[in-house]
Amino acid sequence: MTAPITAEHALTLLKSDGPKMYELFFRANAVRLEHRGDTVNLCGIVNAKSGMCTEDCTFCAQSAHNDVENVACYKLMDTDSIVAKGKISEANQASRFGIVTSGVAVEAEEEIQSLEKTISTMSKELTALPCASLGNISKETMLRLKAAGLTRYHCNIETAKSYYPQICSTRPWEDAVNTIKIAKATGLAVCCGGLVGLGESLAQRVELLEQIRELDVDSVPLNFFYPVKGTKVTIDAPIAPLECLKFIAVARLMMPTKEIRVCGGREFNLGDLQSWSLICGADGMMVGGYLTTRGRAVEDDLKMISDAGFKVQWHHH
């Protein structure tokens, strides 16, 4: 068994270049093959309730504090609409399908009842496992959704605790941590990651991974900042592809046994090197688009996975 690397070592590796950097990639690949095999786990999401969020996250197109044109605003989608999107995702070989809502938390009784019905229907009609990302919901709500068939809860800590005040002032960083602890206590699997490319330092990227590692979650989604006109983040250049790959590789070495999933912004930031994410330690991917940005054709992703010598992993109920 490969032992996880320390945060100090991770920082050194993030600064590596030339031959050392390629050694890092191959080492991450070896650890991924040892612990996760040669499969790639795909997931899809639906933006089930969009826009007009009261939080002020600088990077987010759905925040009412940002001035993004043409962001869709709609109430919670009904069961049929969500299940139909799930069927598309499943046809794309996704083994998990997540319901994502904007806002601090879903706690209105009518919305909870609607989600109970949706999750229960998903459990019956889809082979893809139901996941949800509904904000800082209560333990009671979590237990109700688990009883309906929810298998995994998603909540990102977004960025390192030390950098968080730069990107959000309306909600404490600890809220996400508490939500993750509640989800674990209810017996749900947990998916928790963050976003890089917001102006944080390399040390803060390691801090983010260390904070996720301490939470001991099942799946770690890595997002790369995609600039949307009207948000408050002034960075408009992508992160260099090799910087993204080093981050993925270090995440794998810090968390050898976890699912490391590349998600939002992978196309924009990784460009032609996107397939390398799979040989730098990632064993999961989100397919079929993100919350407010389109992904690329799923056929391209599936071809990329098989061309790189990996297989798509299917989960069934």
CORGIMO-V788599 format. One line per field, one symbol per residue. ss: DSSP state (a for helix, b for strand, c for the rest). A space follows every 10 residues. Layout:
ss: ???
//
This chain:
ss: ccccccaaaa aaaacccaaa aaaaaaaaaa aaaaaaccbb bbbbbbbbbb ccbccccccc ccbccccccc cccbccccaa aaaaaaaaaa accccbbbbb bcccbcccaa aaaaaaaaaa aaaaacccbb bbbcbcccaa aaaaaaaacc cbbbcccbcc aaaacccccc cccaaaaaaa aaaaacccbb bccbbbcccc caaaaaaaaa aaaaacccbb bbbbcccccc cccccccccc aaaaaaaaaa aaaaccccbb bbcccaaaaa aaaccaaaac cccbbbcccc cccccccaaa aaaaaaaccc bbbcccc
//
